[in-house]
Amino acid sequence: MNKGELVDKVAEKANVTKKQADAVLSATIDSIMDAVSQGDKVTLVGFGSFEPRDRKEREGRNPKTGEAMQIPATKVPAFSAGKQFKEMVAK
C-alpha cells in the first residue's frame, strides 16, 4: 500500500474527502518526523513507538574493493510495533 492508497482508505473509513485525509495524514507524518528528529519518542498506543536510536561506529567493507572502512556513529529512526499491531499481524 502506498500513500495514495492509504489516503483513499482513511478518507473512506473517516468519511472525509481525500483532500482532508491527505492533509491530516501528511501533518501526522510530519509531526512524527519532527518529534523523532528532535530526540523525542512518539508512542501511539496499540500501534507502536517511533524513537531515535544511536548506532555505534562499526567496521564495514567497500563492496567494490573489499577494503575495510570505518562507518561512523549516527542516530537512526526506529519503530517498535505495539502489542495490538503484533497480534493482528500474527493472525
Summary of the structure (lengths in Angstrom):
residues: 91
radius of gyration: 18.4
end to end distance: 19.2
largest distance: 56.2
contacts: 192
relative contact order: 0.13
helix: 44%
strand: 30%
